Amino acid sequence: MKNLLKKELSELLNKQMLLGLLVSFILIVMLGFVMTSTVSGTLEPSEEIHIIDLDNTEFTQQMITRLEEKGYLVEITTEQKAYEIILEEQHWNEAVVLPEGLTNKLLSQNQTCELNSITALKTTSTMSIAFAENSSAELVNNMIKILLSEKFLTDNLAFLENPVTITDYTVANGKSVPANSASLVSSMAMFDQLMPLILFLLVVLTAQTIITAIGAEKTDKTLETLLSSPVPRSVIIGAKMLSALIVALIYAGVYGLGFLTALLFAVDKTAENMNISSAFTDMIHMNEAIQTLGLQISVIGWIGVIIQLLFTIGIALTASMILGGLVEDAKSSQTASLPIVIFTMFPYMLSMISDIRNMDLPIRILLYCIPFTHTFIATGCLRFHQTGLFLGGMLYQIIFLCGIAFFALKLYQSDILFVHSLGKKNKNLKS
């Protein structure tokens, strides 16, 4: 029993497996660090309030002074320009507009006044939008209530309870529309979140399928026979990659369809509890806002996304062929796909909680070195007109694919696989 246990452990706990675990541990720790810093940065309440003061009266100045006394850093501009221009010039992500005549309506006419809450949309990540929701308008609204209560005491309580209404505006691609940014992102989330899910499934499944198949062939001693046949090895490699791709597409199609069905079912159940006419009107309004902001992706853009997805799958297939050729048997193939899984999971998880395009430069450079990253950010690049980043990522993937494809072809055309298998066989004979 003891000898058998020792033998099994020595085969399972090999150098390749331990090295894979070490690399995986390091990458997971790095992923956790990046995720923690990203989430903590978005969850941390902002102490800055940006105000576009078009009224510029003693009352609005008093309100700003009170906000500063509470510890908020208030930045003000009185310029009368388009919202998108002001946010770009001031480098603001959000702002509150105090309209002209606000003081007169509130103090003299006791009429409800409208505040505009402006948010710059730079990502389609639903979690980022939820965390970064503009709270400045509510702070300004509460301060207005306090000042009016001090001036009018208990007169006209209904007016003092709701002295202002807040209208949301969203700015993107140099344009602005009266729409809530979170609602806009929700309208685009179905496609922008389905693509990363399908990509993750495809990469993981293709890698595991190819490496396991090659490992099983090495165990059954059929790989040497196959490579010794008169069939060109490039054809053998192509057949293995194509078969793995077909199987992975079937799996990804089933999972993707299941995810889409569940999402549509949830939307349908939500619609049952809503006014259908109102929900349909809101959907039309959101689609019109997306088109006005230039956030829609053209047919050519979607074709580009699909092409980039194919390059990504090609990289995963080729890398799997290399790793599969280096495994010793079916047992070691179980952990050989870890590098591909980790390097896919790393940008996938980050794309779910934040927008990689807006992260700090060192983190972006690190993530852009991973070829899978560029497909995860493809839809975001096209929606926000970062065509250069999209095409640059595709070019990098092409170069990367050509490099590892050349290496894979040289590996399978050489005798390294035979020498590797022979060395393993001699080692087993000696033991």
N, C-alpha and C positions, 0 to 999 in steps of 0.2 A: 504493500500500500504506500509506504513512504517513498519508495523508488519511483513508483508510477506517478505519484503526486509531484515529485521533484521533476520528472521528465515533462509532464504536462505544463507545469509552471515555466520551465525553461524554454518551452516552445512558444508559449503565449507571451511571456514577459521578455521579449527580445529587444535588441537595441533600437530597432525601427519603431516598435510600439512605444518604448519609453521616450524616445526623441519626439515622437508625435504628440505624446501627452505633455511633454515639457513645452513645446511650441504652442500647443492649444491652451495651456495654462497661462502662458505669457500673454497671448492674444486676448483671452477672456478677461484677464486683469486690466489690460489696456482698454478693452471695450467698456468694462465697468467704470473705469476712470473717466473716459470720455463721456459716457452716458450720464454719470453723476454730475460732472461739471456742466454739461449742457442743460440738464433738467433743473439743476439748482439755479442756474443763471436765469432761466425762464420763469421759475417759480418765485424767485425773489421779488418782492414787491418793489415797484419803481418809486423813487422819491422825487422824480422829475415830473413837472406838469408843463406842457407846452400850450400856450394860449395865443390865439389870433384875436386881438382886441380891436374890433372895428368900431366899438362904441366909445372907448377911451374917455370915461367920465370919472368923477370922484368916487362914485359907487363901485365901479369895476376896479379902480385902484385900491379901494378899501378892501375889497374881496381878495385881491392878489396879496395885499399885505397880511391879511389874516392867514392865508395859506402858507405864506413864508414863515409866519410866527409859529405855525404848527410843525415846522421842520421841512417843508417841501421846497425843492429848488424850482422856482417858477421862471420859465423863459418866455418872453413876450415879444410879439411883433405886431405892428399896427398897419402893415402893408396890405393894400387891397389888391391882391393878385389871385390867380386861380390856385385852388388848394394844392394841386400837384406841384406847381412851381414853388410855392412856399415851403412845402415839405422837403423838396429837393434842395433848395437854397439853404435852408436851416439845418439840413441833415437830421430831420425828425422822422420818427416812425409813426407818430400819432400827434394829434392836436385837438384843441377845443376852440370852437369859433364863438365869440361873443358878438352877436350881430349889432349893427348900428340901430340905435333906438331902443336898446334893451332896457336901459335905466328909465327912460320915459314911460315905457309900457308897464314896467314893474312898479315904479314908485308913484307915478301920476295917474295912470289909467287903471292900475290893478288888473292888467290883462296878462294872460299866460303868454310867455315868450318862448321862442324855439332856440335851442342850442344845437350846433352841428358837431358831431363827434367824427373826426377824420382819422382813418387808419390806413397806413401804407401796407398793401398786400405784397409780400415778397416771397411767399412760400405757399405750397398747397398741402403742407403737413397739418392735419387736423389737430394733432396734439399741440403743436407750436402755436396755432391760432388760439386754441382754448386757453393756453397758459398766458399768451401775450394779449389778452383781451383788454381793450382800452378802458381803464377805470378813471381816467382823468375827468371825463365828463360828469361822472357821479360825484367826484370830490367837489367839483365846481358847483354842481347842483345843490349839494348839501350845504356848502358855504353860503350860497344865495338864500337858502331857506333860513339859515341862522341869522343872517343880516336882516332879512325881511321881518323875522319874528321879533327882533330887537326894536325895529322901527314901528311896527304896527301892533305889537303885543298880541292881543287875542282877537283883533278885528279881522273879519273875513277869514275864518279858519279854513274853509274849503280852498280858497286861493293860496293860503300859506302852505297848505299840504302839498300842492302840485303847482308851484309858480312857473316852472319851465317844462317843456317837453324836449326830448333828445332825439335827433334824427341822425342816423348813421350814414356816413359816406365812406367809400372805399376808393383808394388811389392805387393804380397799377399801370405800368408801361406809359407813364406820362399823361394819364387820363383819370377822370374821377366820375363816379356814378353814385346816386343815392341808394346804397345797398349795404347790408351788413357783411363784413368780411368772412365771418364764420359760416354764414349761409352760403356764400359763394364757394368757399372751399368744400363744403358738404356736397354741393352740386357737382363738383369735379372729382370728388374723392373716389367714386366707384371705379373710374378708369385709372387714376393715379395710384391707387393702392392695390388694384387687381394685378397690374403689370409687375410690381416687385414680388408679389406672392407667386405668380406663375414662373418668374425668372428663378426665384429661390428653389422652387420645386424642381424645375428642369435641371438646374445645375447639380443639385444634390442627387437626384435620381440617376442622371446620366453618369455621374462620377461613380456612384456606388455600383451601378449595373456593369460598367466596363471593367472596373478593378476586380470585382467579384468574379466576373466571367473569366478574366485572364488568370486570376489566382486559381480557379477551379481547373483550368486547362493545364496549368503547371503541376497541380497535384495529380491530375490524371495522366500526365506525361504526353498530352496531345499537342501542346503548343510547339514543341520541337519538330514534330512530324509535319504540322501545318506550315511552319516557316521553311521547312526543307522541301516543300512541294514546288513544282515548276511555276505556280501562280505568283505573279509579282507581289512583293510584300506591301507595296503601296495599295494594291487592290485589297489585300487582307486587312490592312489597317482601315481603309475606307469602309469595307463591309461591316467591320466590328463597330465603328463609330456610327454608321447609319442605322444599324439595328438597335443600338443603344438609344439613339435619338428617337426612333419610332416608339420604342417602349416608354421612354420618358414623356414623349408628347401625349401618349395615351393616358398615363398617370396624371400628368399636369392638366390635361383636358378635363378629366373626371373631377379632380380636386377643384379646378377653377370653376367648372360648371356648378359644383356643389356650393362653393363659396358665393357665386353670383346668385344662385337660387335662394340661398339663405338670406342674402342681402335684400333681394327683391321681396321675399316673404315678409321680412321685417318692415320694409317700406309699406307693403300692402296692409299689414296689420296696423301700422301707425296711421295710415290713411283712413282706416275704418273709424278711428276715433276723432277724425278731423272733418271739417267742412270740405267736401270734394271740390267744390267750385273755388274756394279760397286756396286750397292746395295747388290746384291747376294754375290759378292766376299767379301764385308765388313762383311756381316752376318756370312759367313763361317769363316772368320778371327777372329771375336769376339768369336764364339763358340770354336774355337781351343784355343784361349787365355784363356777362362774360364776354359777349361779342363786342360790346362797346369798349371794354377795357383791353381788348385784343388778347384775351386769355385762351381763346379757342385754338385747337391744333388742327391745321389743315390736313387734307388727305395726303399730300406729299410728306407732311411732317410725320403722320402715322406710319407711312411707308418707311421713312427713315428710322423710326423707332423699332419697327419690325426687323429691318436690316441689321441694326445694331444688336438686337436681341439674338439674331442668328450668329453674329460674330462672337457674342458672349458664349453661346452654346458651343460654338466651334472651339473656343479656348478651353472650356471645361472638358470637352471630349478629348482634345489633344493632350491636355495635362493628365487626364485620367489614363490615357494610353501609356504615357511615360511612367506614371506611378504604378500602373498595373504591370508593366514590364520589369519593374524593380522589385516587386514583391516576391517572396520566396514560395509561398503556397497560399491555399485558400484561407488559412487561419490568419495570416499576417495581412491579408487583403481587407479584413474588417476594419482595421485602423488606418489603412493607407489613404483613405479618402478624407481623413480629418483635415489636412491642410486646405483642401478645396472647400470643404464645408465651413471651416472657420473663416476663410477669406471671403466667402459669400455671406455668411451670417453677420460679419462685422459691419459692412455698409448697409445690409438689409435692416438690421435692428436700428441703426442710427437714422436711416431714412424714415423709419416709422415714428420716431420721437422728435425729430428735428429736420432741418433742411441742410444737407451737406454743403450746398453752395454758399451758405451764409455763415459757416463755422470759421473759427480762427484759421489763419493762413497755414501754420504748421500742421494742423489736423487735416486741412483740405489737401495739402501736398501729399501727406501720408496716404489718405484715402484715394486720391487720384492715381496713385501708383498701382492700386488694385484695379485690374481691368474691369471687374464686374461692377464697380462703383458707377461707371459712366452710363450704364443702362438703367440703374436705379434713379439717376437724376435726369434722365433723358426728357421725360414729359415736363419737368420743371423748367429745364433749359428752353424748351420750345414755347411754353406758355409765357415766359418772361423775356422772350426774344434774345436769349443768350445763344445765338446760333454758332458763334465762334467756339464756345465751350462744348457745344454738342458735336460739331464737326471735328474739333480737336480730340475729343474723347474717342470718336469713331476711328480717326486716323491712328491714335495710340493703340486701339484694339487690333487694327489691321496689322500694324508693325509687330505687336506682341504675338499675335496669332501666327504670323509668318515665321517668327523666331522659334517658337516652341514647336511648330509643325516641322521645321527643318531639323530641329534636334530630335524629335520623335522618329522621323524618317531615317536619320542616321543611326539611331539606337536600334531600330528593328532591321536595318540592313547590315548591321555589324554582327559579330559573333559574341557580343557581350552577354546576351541573354542565354546563349548556350553555355558559356563559361560560368555564368552565375548559377545556372541550374546544375552544372556538373560539380561546381564547388559545394553546393548544398548537398548533392547526392553523396559525394565523398565524405563529407562531414558526418552524414547519417551512418555511413558504413563504418567509419572509425568508432563512432559512439556505440 
